[in-house]
Amino acid sequence: MLTLKLAWIVICTSLTAILFTYFFIESRDESVIKYFPADEEQSFESANTTLSFLSGEGNDEYEIGWELSSRSPQSVYLRQDVSLLYVNGRLKGVVNKWKENAQEINKRSTLHGEDTQKYEAISFHHGEIHKNSDTINSIQETTRDRLYIIDSPHSNRIAFHDPQTDEEKTWKNKLDHSIKQQLEAQWDELLTHYQIPEGAYEKVPLTKLPAFDEENPFPYTSKENYKRISGQLWEGLYRNYILGIKDTHSKHPIQSYIPLLLFDKNGKHLMVLYEDDAGEKHQLIQYY
């Protein structure tokens, strides 16, 4: 169902690819997140995404904590948080938790990792508020965290969010450069496939969405429209991208690279481009 001014066009094509799932965490096979006008009286009291290094398990493995939490000022009709975890630029897991007539969402997962990795988690926190039978509003927040684990045979294992030492800065730059090269190759392939003129758009990786807010809106959009565009964007992502993650035997985005968002420089629309692990290319278009 389209809500308010939300309009999505979904285009997909396919090719052959073989990849393997690293891990998968719970999802719900029902579209729940829907955009409603922002509530002018409420906002989240707190909303967080946290990645943490928990412990090492011998020479090869370690454990990572992945937590999302949020709290609204009061109990609302529906609370839902969804979080995506990318490791070295590839989607490795999803957490999707919802409650009715609730104020808080808390979900913590423990994951096994190995080798040198960059972990990035992005979460959308959503609340649906029913003030009466005719009025439905929403509150929303987008958060993220990142964690670098350096597991080299030539040095002790290192874990950091932001580099503090020269060694950490060197490792971060190496890892970021390697991941960026892979992402840009994937994105260039998608841009070429859909014959999209790069000069007409501002490119933003999905994981960078939390950098924007009402005071710093999306490229070529206004402060006044930020909440609406953001809420409608996440509704489209949830329906078309997140709900595609089912199991290892179906077409889903596990192992796919971070999606690329393209913001039209004329301020008329945005696109989302990604390829799932079955090699199927997807182009989502949201008109403002």
LUMMI-535195 format. One line per 8 residues: number of its first residue (from 0); their letters; for each residue y, z, x of N, C-alpha, C. Coordinates in Angstrom, 2 decimals, decimal comma. Example, Ala and Ser with C-alpha at 12.3 -4.5 7.8 and 13.67 -1.06 7.14 Angstrom:
LUMMI-535195
0	AS	-5,69:7,80:13,19:-4,50:7,80:12,30:-3,30:7,80:13,20  -2,25:7,08:12,85:-1,06:7,14:13,67:0,03:7,87:12,90 $
//
This chain:
LUMMI-535195
0	MLTLKLAW	-1,19:0,00:0,85:0,00:0,00:0,00:1,24:0,00:0,88  2,21:-0,84:0,56:3,48:-0,84:1,29:4,38:0,20:0,67  5,11:0,94:1,48:6,01:1,96:0,96:7,44:1,64:1,33  8,33:1,75:0,36:9,75:1,52:0,55:9,96:0,17:1,22  10,67:0,13:2,36:10,99:-1,13:3,00:9,95:-1,55:4,04  8,83:-0,82:4,06:7,82:-1,12:5,07:7,08:-2,41:4,75  7,06:-3,31:5,72:6,30:-4,55:5,55:5,55:-4,82:6,84  4,24:-4,92:6,76:3,43:-5,18:7,94:2,68:-6,49:7,78 $
8	IVICTSLT	2,72:-7,31:8,80:1,88:-8,49:8,86:0,88:-8,26:9,97  -0,39:-8,45:9,70:-1,44:-8,22:10,68:-2,11:-9,54:11,03  -2,08:-9,89:12,30:-2,69:-11,13:12,77:-3,67:-10,77:13,87  -4,88:-11,32:13,82:-5,83:-11,01:14,90:-6,68:-12,22:15,23  -7,08:-12,29:16,50:-8,01:-13,31:16,96:-9,01:-12,62:17,85  -10,07:-13,31:18,23:-11,09:-12,62:19,03:-11,61:-13,46:20,17  -12,17:-12,76:21,18:-12,87:-13,37:22,28:-13,93:-12,38:22,73  -14,75:-12,74:23,70:-15,85:-11,87:24,09:-15,44:-10,94:25,22 $
16	AILFTYFF	-15,81:-9,64:25,08:-15,58:-8,66:26,15:-16,60:-7,55:25,99  -16,97:-6,91:27,10:-17,92:-5,80:27,04:-17,32:-4,63:27,79  -17,17:-3,49:27,11:-16,64:-2,28:27,73:-17,48:-1,10:27,25  -17,28:0,06:27,84:-18,08:1,22:27,50:-17,19:2,39:27,09  -17,64:3,15:26,10:-16,88:4,29:25,61:-17,06:5,49:26,52  -15,98:6,14:26,84:-16,00:7,32:27,70:-16,28:8,56:26,85  -15,46:8,81:25,84:-15,73:9,85:24,86:-14,96:9,55:23,60  -15,37:10,20:22,54:-14,71:9,99:21,25:-14,66:11,32:20,51 $
24	IESRDESV	-13,50:11,64:19,96:-13,32:12,89:19,23:-12,89:12,59:17,82  -13,20:13,46:16,93:-13,15:13,28:15,49:-12,02:12,42:14,95  -12,33:11,68:13,92:-11,35:10,89:13,18:-11,70:11,01:11,71  -10,81:10,54:10,85:-11,05:10,61:9,41:-10,89:9,21:8,85  -11,90:8,79:8,09:-11,92:7,43:7,58:-11,11:7,28:6,30  -9,92:7,75:6,30:-9,10:7,63:5,10:-7,64:7,60:5,51  -6,89:6,68:4,95:-5,48:6,58:5,30:-4,70:7,67:4,58  -4,22:8,63:5,34:-3,49:9,75:4,76:-2,01:9,68:5,11 $
32	IKYFPADE	-1,71:9,37:6,36:-0,31:9,35:6,78:0,44:8,23:6,06  1,44:8,61:5,29:2,28:7,64:4,60:3,73:8,06:4,76  4,58:7,07:4,92:6,00:7,37:5,08:6,67:7,67:3,75  7,44:8,75:3,73:8,33:9,07:2,63:9,69:9,42:3,24  10,78:9,29:2,49:12,10:9,58:3,05:12,14:10,96:3,72  12,87:11,02:4,82:12,94:12,27:5,59:13,59:13,38:4,77  13,01:14,56:4,85:13,58:15,73:4,19:14,81:16,18:4,97  15,91:16,34:4,29:17,18:16,69:4,96:17,32:18,18:5,19 $
40	EQSFESAN	16,42:18,98:4,61:16,54:20,43:4,70:15,53:21,06:5,66  14,49:20,32:6,02:13,45:20,88:6,88:13,17:19,98:8,08  12,67:20,61:9,12:12,14:19,90:10,28:11,09:20,82:10,90  10,32:20,33:11,82:9,30:21,16:12,43:9,92:22,29:13,25  9,36:23,49:13,10:9,78:24,60:13,94:9,28:24,40:15,37  8,09:23,85:15,49:7,53:23,55:16,81:6,53:22,42:16,68  6,41:21,63:17,72:5,43:20,54:17,78:5,15:20,27:19,26  3,88:20,27:19,62:3,54:20,14:21,04:2,24:19,39:21,26 $
48	TTLSFLSG	2,21:18,67:22,37:1,00:18,08:22,91:0,86:18,61:24,33  -0,33:19,13:24,67:-0,50:19,76:25,98:-1,80:19,32:26,63  -1,69:18,84:27,86:-2,86:18,54:28,69:-2,88:19,54:29,84  -4,04:20,08:30,14:-4,12:21,09:31,20:-5,42:20,95:32,00  -5,31:21,23:33,28:-6,49:21,26:34,14:-7,10:22,64:34,01  -8,38:22,70:33,59:-9,01:23,98:33,32:-9,82:24,49:34,50  -10,72:23,67:35,01:-11,56:24,12:36,11:-12,29:22,94:36,72  -12,78:23,16:37,93:-13,61:22,17:38,58:-15,07:22,49:38,38 $
56	EGNDEYEI	-15,90:21,47:38,35:-17,34:21,67:38,20:-18,04:21,00:39,38  -18,10:21,68:40,50:-18,69:21,10:41,69:-17,73:20,10:42,33  -18,30:19,17:43,07:-17,49:18,23:43,83:-17,04:17,02:43,02  -17,73:16,74:41,90:-17,50:15,47:41,22:-16,79:15,58:39,87  -16,96:16,67:39,15:-16,45:16,77:37,79:-15,49:17,93:37,62  -14,70:17,86:36,55:-13,77:18,92:36,20:-13,55:18,90:34,70  -12,84:19,88:34,19:-12,57:19,97:32,77:-11,07:19,88:32,50  -10,75:19,18:31,41:-9,37:19,00:30,98:-9,22:19,59:29,58 $
64	GWELSSRS	-8,15:20,32:29,35:-7,82:20,81:28,02:-6,84:19,87:27,34  -7,10:19,55:26,09:-6,25:18,64:25,30:-5,93:19,36:24,00  -4,66:19,68:23,80:-4,28:20,50:22,65:-3,09:19,89:21,93  -3,14:19,92:20,60:-1,97:19,57:19,81:-1,75:20,67:18,79  -0,48:20,93:18,51:-0,13:21,98:17,57:1,23:21,69:16,96  1,43:22,19:15,76:2,72:22,04:15,10:2,84:23,07:13,99  4,07:23,40:13,68:4,32:24,40:12,64:5,56:23,99:11,84  5,43:23,93:10,54:6,55:23,65:9,65:7,15:24,97:9,16 $
72	PQSVYLRQ	8,39:24,94:8,69:9,04:26,19:8,26:8,29:26,91:7,15  7,58:26,17:6,34:6,82:26,76:5,25:5,63:25,87:4,93  4,73:26,39:4,12:3,57:25,60:3,74:4,01:24,38:2,93  3,41:23,23:3,23:3,76:21,99:2,53:2,50:21,36:1,95  2,69:20,37:1,09:1,59:19,76:0,36:0,50:19,22:1,28  0,91:18,54:2,36:-0,06:17,98:3,30:0,48:18,05:4,70  -0,33:18,56:5,62:0,01:18,57:7,04:-1,04:17,75:7,78  -0,60:16,89:8,67:-1,54:16,09:9,44:-0,97:15,79:10,82 $
80	DVSLLYVN	-1,81:15,98:11,84:-1,47:15,63:13,21:-2,54:14,67:13,73  -2,10:13,66:14,45:-3,04:12,74:15,09:-2,61:12,55:16,54  -3,57:12,56:17,45:-3,26:12,44:18,88:-4,17:11,40:19,52  -3,59:10,60:20,41:-4,31:9,56:21,15:-4,29:9,93:22,63  -5,43:9,80:23,28:-5,53:10,12:24,71:-5,87:8,86:25,50  -5,02:8,56:26,49:-5,24:7,42:27,38:-5,53:7,93:28,78  -6,51:7,33:29,42:-6,86:7,68:30,80:-6,73:6,43:31,65  -5,83:6,48:32,62:-5,52:5,31:33,45:-5,18:4,09:32,59 $
88	GRLKGVVN	-4,43:4,35:31,51:-3,95:3,26:30,67:-4,88:2,80:29,57  -6,09:3,38:29,48:-7,05:2,96:28,46:-7,31:4,08:27,46  -7,43:3,72:26,20:-7,69:4,69:25,15:-9,09:5,27:25,30  -9,16:6,62:25,36:-10,45:7,28:25,57:-10,81:8,24:24,45  -9,88:8,62:23,60:-10,22:9,56:22,54:-9,13:9,71:21,52  -9,51:10,23:20,36:-8,58:10,44:19,24:-8,89:11,78:18,59  -7,85:12,52:18,29:-7,98:13,72:17,46:-7,14:13,51:16,21  -7,73:13,77:15,06:-7,04:13,55:13,79:-7,37:14,74:12,88 $
96	KWKENAQE	-6,40:15,62:12,66:-6,65:16,82:11,87:-5,64:16,93:10,74  -6,12:17,31:9,55:-5,23:17,43:8,41:-5,61:18,65:7,58  -4,61:19,18:6,87:-4,82:20,31:5,96:-3,94:20,13:4,73  -4,43:20,58:3,60:-3,62:20,62:2,39:-3,00:21,99:2,23  -1,77:22,01:1,69:-1,07:23,28:1,44:-1,09:24,17:2,69  -0,61:23,62:3,78:-0,69:24,32:5,06:0,66:24,28:5,77  0,81:25,20:6,71:2,03:25,31:7,50:1,79:24,93:8,96  0,57:25,21:9,45:0,27:25,01:10,86:-0,93:24,09:11,08 $
104	INKRSTLH	-0,88:23,37:12,18:-2,03:22,60:12,67:-2,24:23,00:14,12  -3,47:23,33:14,46:-3,83:23,61:15,85:-5,19:23,00:16,14  -5,28:22,26:17,21:-6,55:21,65:17,60:-6,63:21,63:19,12  -7,71:22,17:19,64:-7,91:22,19:21,09:-9,28:21,61:21,42  -9,32:20,72:22,38:-10,56:20,09:22,82:-10,69:20,24:24,33  -11,92:20,33:24,79:-12,20:20,40:26,22:-12,99:19,16:26,61  -12,54:18,49:27,64:-13,12:17,21:28,04:-13,58:17,26:29,49  -14,61:16,51:29,78:-15,09:16,39:31,16:-14,45:15,18:31,81 $
112	GEDTQKYE	-13,98:15,35:33,03:-13,39:14,25:33,77:-13,97:14,17:35,17  -13,70:13,05:35,80:-14,13:12,87:37,19:-13,23:11,85:37,87  -13,13:11,94:39,18:-12,34:11,02:39,99:-10,84:11,20:39,74  -10,06:10,36:40,40:-8,61:10,39:40,27:-8,18:9,69:38,99  -7,42:10,39:38,15:-7,06:9,85:36,84:-5,65:10,29:36,43  -5,03:9,45:35,61:-3,79:9,81:34,94:-4,09:9,94:33,45  -3,90:11,13:32,92:-4,15:11,40:31,51:-2,82:11,39:30,76  -2,77:10,66:29,67:-1,57:10,62:28,83:-1,98:10,81:27,37 $
120	AISFHHGE	-1,35:11,76:26,70:-1,63:11,99:25,28:-0,33:11,86:24,51  -0,40:11,15:23,38:0,75:11,01:22,49:0,31:11,42:21,09  1,14:12,22:20,41:0,77:12,76:19,10:1,86:12,52:18,08  1,43:12,33:16,84:2,35:12,22:15,71:2,06:13,38:14,78  3,10:14,19:14,51:3,00:15,36:13,65:3,69:15,03:12,32  2,98:15,24:11,23:3,46:14,75:9,94:3,30:15,81:8,85  4,30:15,91:8,01:4,23:16,81:6,86:4,72:16,10:5,62  3,96:16,21:4,54:4,32:15,57:3,26:4,74:16,67:2,29 $
128	IHKNSDTI	5,97:16,58:1,79:6,55:17,64:0,97:6,75:17,15:-0,46  6,10:17,82:-1,41:6,25:17,48:-2,83:7,16:18,52:-3,48  8,41:18,15:-3,69:9,35:19,10:-4,28:9,19:19,20:-5,78  8,85:18,07:-6,39:8,52:18,03:-7,81:7,71:16,76:-8,05  7,40:16,47:-9,29:6,53:15,34:-9,60:7,17:14,00:-9,26  8,48:13,97:-9,11:9,18:12,71:-8,86:9,70:12,55:-7,43  9,72:13,65:-6,67:10,34:13,62:-5,34:9,34:13,98:-4,25  9,11:13,05:-3,33:8,25:13,30:-2,18:9,05:12,98:-0,92 $
136	NSIQETTR	9,09:13,93:0,00:9,77:13,75:1,28:8,80:14,04:2,41  9,27:13,84:3,63:8,39:14,09:4,78:9,18:14,63:5,96  8,46:15,28:6,85:9,01:15,67:8,15:8,07:15,09:9,21  8,60:14,77:10,37:7,80:14,13:11,41:8,33:14,45:12,79  7,44:14,36:13,75:7,79:14,58:15,16:6,77:13,84:16,01  7,22:13,31:17,14:6,32:12,65:18,08:6,43:13,37:19,43  5,29:13,75:20,00:5,30:14,46:21,27:4,29:13,84:22,23  4,39:14,19:23,49:3,48:13,65:24,48:3,33:14,61:25,65 $
144	DRLYIIDS	2,32:14,37:26,47:2,17:15,07:27,74:1,38:14,15:28,67  1,50:14,40:29,96:0,74:13,64:30,94:0,28:14,58:32,03  -0,84:14,24:32,63:-1,43:15,07:33,67:-2,09:14,17:34,70  -1,77:14,40:35,96:-2,39:13,66:37,06:-3,45:14,55:37,71  -4,66:14,01:37,86:-5,71:14,69:38,62:-6,04:13,82:39,82  -5,83:14,34:41,00:-6,14:13,61:42,23:-7,40:14,22:42,82  -8,47:13,45:42,82:-9,78:13,92:43,29:-10,23:13,00:44,41  -9,79:13,31:45,61:-10,06:12,47:46,77:-10,99:13,18:47,75 $
152	PHSNRIAF	-11,92:12,45:48,34:-12,82:13,08:49,33:-12,10:13,51:50,59  -10,85:13,07:50,75:-10,10:13,37:51,97:-9,14:14,55:51,81  -9,09:15,17:50,62:-8,20:16,31:50,41:-8,72:17,16:49,27  -8,14:18,33:49,11:-8,51:19,18:47,99:-8,04:18,56:46,68  -8,74:18,90:45,60:-8,37:18,38:44,29:-6,98:18,89:43,90  -6,14:17,98:43,37:-4,77:18,30:43,00:-4,56:18,00:41,52  -3,87:18,88:40,81:-3,52:18,65:39,41:-2,04:18,95:39,21  -1,30:18,01:38,60:0,12:18,24:38,36:0,62:17,39:37,19 $
160	HDPQTDEE	1,67:17,88:36,54:2,35:17,13:35,48:3,46:16,27:36,08  4,27:16,89:36,90:5,34:16,20:37,61:5,20:16,53:39,09  5,28:15,54:39,96:5,04:15,77:41,39:6,11:16,66:42,01  5,66:17,58:42,86:6,58:18,49:43,53:6,59:18,27:45,04  5,46:17,91:45,60:5,36:17,72:47,04:5,35:16,23:47,37  5,54:15,92:48,64:5,49:14,52:49,08:4,11:13,91:48,81  3,07:14,71:49,01:1,72:14,21:48,77:1,54:13,85:47,29  2,01:14,72:46,40:1,90:14,45:44,97:2,71:13,22:44,57 $
168	KTWKNKLD	3,90:13,08:45,13:4,73:11,92:44,82:4,06:10,63:45,28  3,42:10,67:46,45:2,73:9,48:46,95:1,57:9,10:46,04  0,77:10,08:45,64:-0,36:9,81:44,76:0,12:9,29:43,40  1,17:9,90:42,87:1,70:9,46:41,57:2,14:8,00:41,64  2,87:7,65:42,68:3,36:6,28:42,82:2,21:5,27:42,94  1,19:5,64:43,70:0,03:4,76:43,86:-0,68:4,54:42,52  -0,92:5,64:41,81:-1,65:5,56:40,55:-0,83:4,83:39,49  0,45:5,15:39,39:1,32:4,48:38,42:1,39:2,98:38,68 $
176	HSIKQQLE	1,49:2,61:39,94:1,58:1,19:40,29:0,31:0,45:39,91  -0,83:1,04:40,19:-2,11:0,41:39,87:-2,26:0,24:38,35  -1,93:1,29:37,60:-2,05:1,23:36,13:-1,07:0,22:35,55  0,15:0,21:36,08:1,17:-0,72:35,58:0,73:-2,16:35,76  0,11:-2,47:36,90:-0,36:-3,83:37,14:-1,40:-4,26:36,10  -2,33:-3,35:35,78:-3,36:-3,65:34,79:-2,75:-3,84:33,40  -1,82:-2,95:33,04:-1,18:-3,03:31,73:-0,38:-4,32:31,58  0,39:-4,65:32,61:1,23:-5,84:32,51:0,39:-7,11:32,44 $
184	AQWDELLT	-0,75:-7,14:33,11:-1,64:-8,30:33,02:-2,16:-8,45:31,58  -2,54:-7,32:30,97:-3,02:-7,34:29,59:-1,91:-7,78:28,63  -0,72:-7,19:28,81:0,40:-7,51:27,92:0,84:-8,96:28,07  0,86:-9,47:29,31:1,22:-10,88:29,52:0,25:-11,81:28,81  -1,02:-11,44:28,83:-2,03:-12,25:28,14:-1,76:-12,27:26,63  -1,40:-11,13:26,08:-1,11:-11,05:24,65:0,16:-11,82:24,29  1,18:-11,70:25,12:2,44:-12,41:24,87:2,22:-13,92:24,91  1,43:-14,36:25,87:1,12:-15,78:25,97:0,30:-16,26:24,78 $
192	HYQIPEGA	-0,68:-15,46:24,42:-1,57:-15,84:23,30:-0,78:-16,04:22,01  0,16:-15,13:21,74:0,94:-15,22:20,50:2,24:-16,01:20,68  2,43:-16,59:21,86:3,59:-17,43:22,15:4,90:-16,72:21,81  5,02:-15,51:22,32:6,20:-14,68:22,05:7,20:-14,82:23,20  8,43:-15,20:22,92:9,46:-15,30:23,96:9,92:-13,91:24,42  9,58:-13,53:25,63:9,89:-12,18:26,11:11,37:-11,85:26,05  12,22:-12,84:26,30:13,65:-12,59:26,33:14,25:-12,16:25,01  13,50:-12,33:23,93:14,00:-11,98:22,60:13,67:-10,55:22,21 $
200	YEKVPLTK	12,93:-9,83:23,10:12,46:-8,49:22,74:12,64:-7,49:23,88  12,76:-6,23:23,50:12,73:-5,11:24,44:11,31:-4,55:24,42  10,66:-4,47:25,59:9,28:-4,02:25,67:9,21:-2,50:25,88  8,36:-1,84:25,08:8,18:-0,38:25,17:6,69:-0,06:24,99  6,04:0,57:25,97:4,65:1,00:25,76:4,57:2,06:24,67  3,47:2,10:23,94:3,31:3,09:22,87:3,52:4,52:23,36  3,06:4,81:24,57:3,15:6,17:25,10:4,59:6,61:25,38  5,55:5,69:25,33:6,95:6,04:25,58:7,70:6,39:24,29 $
208	LPAFDEEN	7,05:6,33:23,13:7,74:6,58:21,87:8,44:7,94:21,81  7,85:9,02:22,35:8,53:10,32:22,27:9,86:10,37:23,02  10,17:9,37:23,83:11,46:9,34:24,54:12,61:9,03:23,58  12,30:8,57:22,37:13,32:8,20:21,40:13,47:9,26:20,33  14,68:9,39:19,81:14,95:10,31:18,70:16,22:9,83:18,00  16,76:10,66:17,11:17,94:10,24:16,35:19,15:9,98:17,25  19,26:10,75:18,32:20,39:10,57:19,22:20,15:9,43:20,20  18,90:9,08:20,41:18,53:7,98:21,29:17,53:7,10:20,55 $
216	PFPYTSKE	18,00:6,31:19,58:17,09:5,54:18,72:16,41:4,39:19,45  15,47:3,76:18,75:14,77:2,62:19,32:15,76:1,52:19,70  15,39:0,68:20,67:16,30:-0,40:21,08:16,70:-1,29:19,91  18,00:-1,57:19,85:18,58:-2,48:18,87:18,40:-1,99:17,43  18,35:-0,66:17,27:18,35:-0,06:15,94:19,42:1,02:15,91  19,69:1,57:14,74:20,75:2,57:14,60:20,18:3,98:14,47  21,02:4,96:14,74:20,63:6,37:14,59:20,22:6,66:13,15  20,93:6,07:12,22:20,69:6,34:10,80:19,30:5,87:10,36 $
224	NYKRISGQ	18,76:4,86:11,03:17,48:4,30:10,62:16,29:4,80:11,44  16,55:5,68:12,40:15,49:6,09:13,32:14,29:6,69:12,59  14,52:7,70:11,73:13,40:8,38:11,08:12,60:7,44:10,20  13,28:6,57:9,50:12,57:5,64:8,62:11,71:4,67:9,44  12,31:4,08:10,48:11,56:3,12:11,29:10,39:3,81:11,99  10,62:5,01:12,52:9,56:5,74:13,21:8,44:6,10:12,24  8,78:6,62:11,07:7,77:7,01:10,11:6,95:5,82:9,63  7,63:4,70:9,38:6,92:3,50:8,93:6,07:2,90:10,05 $
232	LWEGLYRN	6,56:3,01:11,28:5,79:2,53:12,43:4,48:3,30:12,53  4,53:4,63:12,42:3,32:5,43:12,54:2,39:5,21:11,35  2,94:4,96:10,18:2,08:4,63:9,05:1,28:3,36:9,35  1,96:2,35:9,87:1,29:1,10:10,21:0,29:1,27:11,33  0,65:2,04:12,36:-0,28:2,29:13,46:-1,51:3,02:12,97  -1,31:4,00:12,10:-2,44:4,78:11,60:-3,39:3,90:10,80  -2,85:3,09:9,92:-3,68:2,28:9,05:-4,40:1,16:9,82  -3,66:0,51:10,72:-4,21:-0,69:11,37:-4,86:-0,44:12,72 $
240	YILGIKDT	-4,41:0,56:13,44:-4,88:0,81:14,81:-5,81:2,02:14,87  -5,33:3,16:14,39:-6,10:4,39:14,53:-7,34:4,39:13,65  -7,22:3,94:12,42:-8,39:3,93:11,54:-9,42:2,89:11,95  -9,09:2,05:12,92:-10,06:1,10:13,45:-11,04:1,74:14,41  -10,77:3,01:14,79:-11,62:3,71:15,74:-12,72:4,41:14,95  -13,92:3,87:15,00:-14,99:4,42:14,17:-16,16:4,90:15,01  -16,87:4,00:15,64:-18,01:4,38:16,47:-18,25:3,29:17,50  -19,21:3,52:18,35:-19,42:2,61:19,47:-20,07:1,30:19,07 $
248	HSKHPIQS	-20,44:1,15:17,81:-21,11:-0,07:17,37:-20,21:-0,98:16,54  -18,97:-0,56:16,32:-18,07:-1,38:15,52:-16,86:-1,77:16,34  -16,07:-2,66:15,79:-14,87:-3,10:16,49:-13,80:-2,02:16,39  -13,43:-1,45:17,48:-12,46:-0,37:17,50:-11,72:-0,40:18,83  -10,57:0,31:18,94:-9,76:0,20:20,16:-10,16:1,12:21,31  -11,27:1,89:21,20:-11,68:2,72:22,32:-11,86:1,83:23,55  -11,28:2,24:24,66:-11,28:1,52:25,93:-10,19:0,46:26,00  -9,48:0,21:24,92:-8,41:-0,79:24,98:-7,20:-0,22:25,71 $
256	YIPLLLFD	-6,39:-1,11:26,22:-5,19:-0,68:26,94:-4,12:-0,17:25,98  -3,15:0,53:26,51:-2,02:1,04:25,72:-1,34:-0,12:25,01  -1,15:-0,03:23,69:-0,45:-1,10:22,96:0,98:-1,27:23,46  1,48:-2,49:23,30:2,86:-2,82:23,68:3,68:-2,99:22,42  4,84:-2,31:22,37:5,78:-2,48:21,27:6,90:-3,40:21,71  7,29:-4,30:20,84:8,37:-5,24:21,11:9,45:-5,07:20,05  10,65:-4,70:20,48:11,76:-4,49:19,57:12,68:-5,72:19,60  12,80:-6,36:18,46:13,61:-7,57:18,31:15,07:-7,27:18,66 $
264	KNGKHLMV	15,65:-8,07:19,56:17,03:-7,83:20,00:18,06:-8,14:18,92  17,63:-8,79:17,85:18,52:-9,01:16,70:18,43:-7,87:15,69  17,57:-6,88:15,98:17,47:-5,70:15,13:16,85:-5,96:13,78  15,94:-6,94:13,69:15,34:-7,29:12,40:13,90:-6,78:12,24  13,17:-6,64:13,35:11,77:-6,26:13,25:11,25:-5,76:14,59  10,03:-5,24:14,57:9,32:-4,89:15,79:7,90:-5,42:15,68  7,24:-5,56:16,83:5,84:-5,97:16,88:5,04:-4,95:17,67  3,76:-4,87:17,36:2,81:-4,10:18,16:1,69:-5,05:18,56 $
272	LYEDDAGE	1,43:-5,13:19,86:0,37:-5,99:20,38:-0,69:-5,15:21,08  -1,95:-5,43:20,79:-3,03:-4,76:21,52:-4,31:-5,57:21,37  -5,26:-5,26:22,25:-6,59:-5,87:22,19:-7,61:-4,77:22,13  -8,55:-4,84:21,17:-9,55:-3,78:21,07:-10,70:-4,04:22,02  -11,69:-3,13:22,03:-12,75:-3,23:23,03:-13,75:-4,34:22,74  -13,63:-4,96:21,57:-14,48:-6,11:21,26:-13,80:-7,41:21,68  -12,62:-7,29:22,30:-11,89:-8,47:22,75:-11,06:-9,11:21,66  -10,90:-8,41:20,54:-10,11:-8,96:19,44:-8,64:-8,61:19,62 $
280	KHQLIQYY	-7,80:-9,62:19,62:-6,36:-9,43:19,80:-5,70:-9,16:18,44  -4,71:-8,27:18,47:-4,02:-7,89:17,23:-2,51:-7,96:17,42  -1,84:-8,45:16,40:-0,38:-8,49:16,37:0,07:-7,90:15,03  0,77:-6,77:15,10:1,31:-6,15:13,90:2,82:-6,38:13,89  3,36:-6,71:12,75:4,80:-6,98:12,63:5,39:-6,08:11,55  6,39:-5,31:11,90:7,07:-4,42:10,95:8,51:-4,88:10,79  8,89:-5,25:9,58:10,27:-5,62:9,30:11,05:-4,39:8,87  12,30:-4,32:9,33:13,12:-3,17:9,00:13,72:-3,27:7,60 $
//
